[in-house]
Structures are given as structure tokens and as C-alpha cells.
């Protein structure tokens, strides 16, 4: 199931600093007032380069509707 793919993708990010740094650089955008925004299209595409297959709605489901763990900001990248 693709929701499991989303979870597995974020588990990989949290266990591999190098992959997380690539994710952070490729998928985040510094917005107004220093707030970081995450580009869901870029997240799905980046996950695909690692072999994970899921859609933006599935990403939303896991991040916003499933009592998700906090994934962003787990590594201190300064």
C-alpha cells in the first residue's frame, strides 16, 4: 500500500542524515518570515528517486490525517 511507502520513506530519511540533507535541499523552500515550506511535488519526486512510490494525496493522508509523527526538523541542519 502506498501509505506504507510514505511511512517507509520518512523512516529512511530519519535514519540516514545524508539522504535527509538531500531531501532538505531539494524539497524545502524558505518562505516569508523565515518559515520553511515543503514542496509536495518535489517530495514525491525525490522519494521516487529512492524507489518509493506514492502520490501527493497519499502524502497528505499520512502527514495530516493519520496522527503522523513529526518528520521535518528532525535533524539540526542549521
C-alpha positions, 0 to 999 in steps of 0.5 A: 500500500502506498501509505506504507511507502510514505511511512517507509520513506520518512523512516529512511530519511530519519535514519540516514542524515545524508539522504535527509540533507538531500531531501532538505535541499531539494524539497524545502523552500524558505518562505516569508518570515523565515518559515520553511515550506515543503514542496509536495511535488518535489517530495514525491519526486525525490522519494521516487528517486529512492524507489518509493512510490506514492502520490501527493494525496497519499502524502497528505493522508499520512502527514495530516490525517493519520496522527503522523509523527513529526518528520521535518526538523528532525535533524539540526541542519542549521 
